[in-house]
Amino acid sequence: MVLLLAAAVVLANINQPYPGIAPLQHIPTILLILAAPALLSRWPLSNRAVLAVVAFFLLHTLAGRYAYSNVPYDRWAMALTGHSVSDVFGMTRNNFDRLVHLTFGLCAVPLYAEISWRYTGARWRAALWNAFLFVGAVSALYEIFEWLLTIIVASDLANEYNGQQGDMWDAQKDMAIALFGSVLAMIWQWRAEPGR
């Protein structure tokens, strides 16, 4: 799975349409790929937990190729169905970033709940609650990091990098959708393994 993710990063950077922003988007994924062998040998995880992380980072890699705000999902949908996703749902902005934040909430819960349950001795219900708190904390820290990065490193590319698209409440909406995804994942995890 880690090799699949590495291949995706390489493919995402062939004929990169946004070369000025792409390195900033792919640094976390590359760091994860490099650290994964050591982390997984020290703290093994189930295939399901690793798959959740890889699924999220695959989506992030696709979004990073197009600087998030420019993922051409409407063009892809038109080619496949003859209909635009934005027209069908009445969207006025590119919402692919919201899909990635939702997916973060969905995918972080299985990973963090398993870590909390397996390596801290937390009961399953507490592990799920810890995962919810983890998603909220990481979402908030990421939005602060993104803001600082655009001010310090890429101030001339700030609007393109952080993907606000003119929405002053973008960070709060991103955090809320990640938490919504984590609640859905918690419910699914609780129902899937009620006796744990």
Contacts in CASP RR format, 6 or more apart in sequence:
PFRMAT RR
TARGET T0000
AUTHOR 0000-0000-0000
METHOD contacts of the structure
MODEL  1
MVLLLAAAVVLANINQPYPGIAPLQHIPTILLILAAPALLSRWPLSNRAV
LAVVAFFLLHTLAGRYAYSNVPYDRWAMALTGHSVSDVFGMTRNNFDRLV
HLTFGLCAVPLYAEISWRYTGARWRAALWNAFLFVGAVSALYEIFEWLLT
IIVASDLANEYNGQQGDMWDAQKDMAIALFGSVLAMIWQWRAEPGR
1 47 0 8 1.000
1 50 0 8 1.000
1 51 0 8 1.000
1 54 0 8 1.000
2 33 0 8 1.000
2 36 0 8 1.000
2 37 0 8 1.000
2 50 0 8 1.000
2 54 0 8 1.000
4 54 0 8 1.000
4 58 0 8 1.000
5 29 0 8 1.000
5 32 0 8 1.000
5 33 0 8 1.000
5 54 0 8 1.000
5 57 0 8 1.000
5 58 0 8 1.000
5 61 0 8 1.000
6 33 0 8 1.000
8 58 0 8 1.000
8 61 0 8 1.000
8 62 0 8 1.000
9 26 0 8 1.000
9 29 0 8 1.000
9 30 0 8 1.000
9 33 0 8 1.000
9 61 0 8 1.000
12 22 0 8 1.000
12 26 0 8 1.000
12 61 0 8 1.000
12 62 0 8 1.000
12 64 0 8 1.000
12 65 0 8 1.000
13 22 0 8 1.000
13 26 0 8 1.000
13 65 0 8 1.000
16 22 0 8 1.000
16 65 0 8 1.000
17 65 0 8 1.000
17 66 0 8 1.000
17 70 0 8 1.000
18 65 0 8 1.000
18 66 0 8 1.000
18 67 0 8 1.000
18 70 0 8 1.000
18 160 0 8 1.000
20 157 0 8 1.000
21 64 0 8 1.000
21 67 0 8 1.000
21 154 0 8 1.000
21 157 0 8 1.000
21 160 0 8 1.000
21 161 0 8 1.000
22 64 0 8 1.000
22 65 0 8 1.000
22 67 0 8 1.000
24 149 0 8 1.000
24 153 0 8 1.000
24 154 0 8 1.000
24 161 0 8 1.000
25 60 0 8 1.000
25 63 0 8 1.000
25 64 0 8 1.000
25 65 0 8 1.000
25 67 0 8 1.000
25 68 0 8 1.000
25 161 0 8 1.000
26 61 0 8 1.000
26 64 0 8 1.000
28 60 0 8 1.000
29 57 0 8 1.000
29 60 0 8 1.000
29 61 0 8 1.000
32 53 0 8 1.000
32 57 0 8 1.000
40 50 0 8 1.000
43 115 0 8 1.000
43 119 0 8 1.000
45 111 0 8 1.000
45 114 0 8 1.000
45 115 0 8 1.000
45 118 0 8 1.000
46 114 0 8 1.000
48 110 0 8 1.000
48 114 0 8 1.000
49 110 0 8 1.000
49 111 0 8 1.000
49 114 0 8 1.000
49 115 0 8 1.000
52 106 0 8 1.000
52 107 0 8 1.000
52 108 0 8 1.000
52 109 0 8 1.000
52 110 0 8 1.000
52 111 0 8 1.000
53 107 0 8 1.000
53 111 0 8 1.000
55 103 0 8 1.000
55 107 0 8 1.000
56 100 0 8 1.000
56 103 0 8 1.000
56 104 0 8 1.000
56 106 0 8 1.000
56 107 0 8 1.000
56 108 0 8 1.000
59 99 0 8 1.000
59 100 0 8 1.000
59 103 0 8 1.000
60 100 0 8 1.000
62 71 0 8 1.000
63 71 0 8 1.000
63 96 0 8 1.000
63 97 0 8 1.000
63 100 0 8 1.000
65 71 0 8 1.000
66 72 0 8 1.000
66 96 0 8 1.000
67 160 0 8 1.000
67 161 0 8 1.000
67 163 0 8 1.000
68 94 0 8 1.000
68 96 0 8 1.000
68 97 0 8 1.000
68 100 0 8 1.000
68 163 0 8 1.000
69 94 0 8 1.000
69 96 0 8 1.000
69 97 0 8 1.000
69 160 0 8 1.000
69 163 0 8 1.000
69 165 0 8 1.000
70 94 0 8 1.000
71 94 0 8 1.000
71 96 0 8 1.000
73 85 0 8 1.000
73 94 0 8 1.000
73 96 0 8 1.000
74 84 0 8 1.000
74 85 0 8 1.000
74 86 0 8 1.000
74 87 0 8 1.000
77 83 0 8 1.000
77 84 0 8 1.000
77 85 0 8 1.000
78 84 0 8 1.000
85 91 0 8 1.000
86 92 0 8 1.000
86 94 0 8 1.000
93 165 0 8 1.000
93 166 0 8 1.000
93 167 0 8 1.000
94 165 0 8 1.000
97 163 0 8 1.000
97 174 0 8 1.000
98 173 0 8 1.000
98 174 0 8 1.000
98 177 0 8 1.000
101 139 0 8 1.000
101 174 0 8 1.000
101 175 0 8 1.000
101 177 0 8 1.000
101 178 0 8 1.000
102 177 0 8 1.000
102 178 0 8 1.000
102 180 0 8 1.000
102 181 0 8 1.000
104 135 0 8 1.000
104 138 0 8 1.000
104 139 0 8 1.000
104 178 0 8 1.000
104 181 0 8 1.000
105 135 0 8 1.000
105 178 0 8 1.000
105 179 0 8 1.000
105 180 0 8 1.000
105 181 0 8 1.000
105 182 0 8 1.000
105 185 0 8 1.000
106 181 0 8 1.000
106 182 0 8 1.000
106 184 0 8 1.000
106 185 0 8 1.000
107 185 0 8 1.000
108 131 0 8 1.000
108 134 0 8 1.000
108 135 0 8 1.000
108 138 0 8 1.000
108 182 0 8 1.000
108 185 0 8 1.000
109 128 0 8 1.000
109 131 0 8 1.000
109 132 0 8 1.000
109 135 0 8 1.000
109 181 0 8 1.000
109 182 0 8 1.000
109 185 0 8 1.000
109 186 0 8 1.000
109 189 0 8 1.000
110 131 0 8 1.000
110 185 0 8 1.000
110 189 0 8 1.000
111 131 0 8 1.000
112 127 0 8 1.000
112 130 0 8 1.000
112 131 0 8 1.000
112 134 0 8 1.000
112 135 0 8 1.000
113 124 0 8 1.000
113 127 0 8 1.000
113 128 0 8 1.000
113 130 0 8 1.000
113 131 0 8 1.000
113 186 0 8 1.000
113 189 0 8 1.000
114 127 0 8 1.000
116 122 0 8 1.000
116 126 0 8 1.000
116 127 0 8 1.000
116 130 0 8 1.000
116 131 0 8 1.000
117 123 0 8 1.000
117 124 0 8 1.000
117 127 0 8 1.000
117 196 0 8 1.000
120 127 0 8 1.000
120 130 0 8 1.000
122 130 0 8 1.000
124 190 0 8 1.000
124 193 0 8 1.000
124 195 0 8 1.000
124 196 0 8 1.000
125 190 0 8 1.000
128 186 0 8 1.000
128 189 0 8 1.000
128 190 0 8 1.000
129 186 0 8 1.000
131 182 0 8 1.000
131 185 0 8 1.000
131 186 0 8 1.000
132 179 0 8 1.000
132 182 0 8 1.000
132 183 0 8 1.000
132 186 0 8 1.000
135 178 0 8 1.000
135 179 0 8 1.000
135 181 0 8 1.000
135 182 0 8 1.000
136 175 0 8 1.000
136 178 0 8 1.000
136 179 0 8 1.000
136 182 0 8 1.000
139 174 0 8 1.000
139 175 0 8 1.000
139 178 0 8 1.000
139 179 0 8 1.000
140 175 0 8 1.000
143 171 0 8 1.000
143 174 0 8 1.000
143 175 0 8 1.000
146 161 0 8 1.000
146 162 0 8 1.000
146 171 0 8 1.000
147 162 0 8 1.000
147 171 0 8 1.000
149 161 0 8 1.000
150 157 0 8 1.000
150 158 0 8 1.000
150 161 0 8 1.000
150 162 0 8 1.000
151 158 0 8 1.000
154 161 0 8 1.000
159 165 0 8 1.000
159 166 0 8 1.000
162 170 0 8 1.000
163 170 0 8 1.000
164 170 0 8 1.000
167 173 0 8 1.000
END
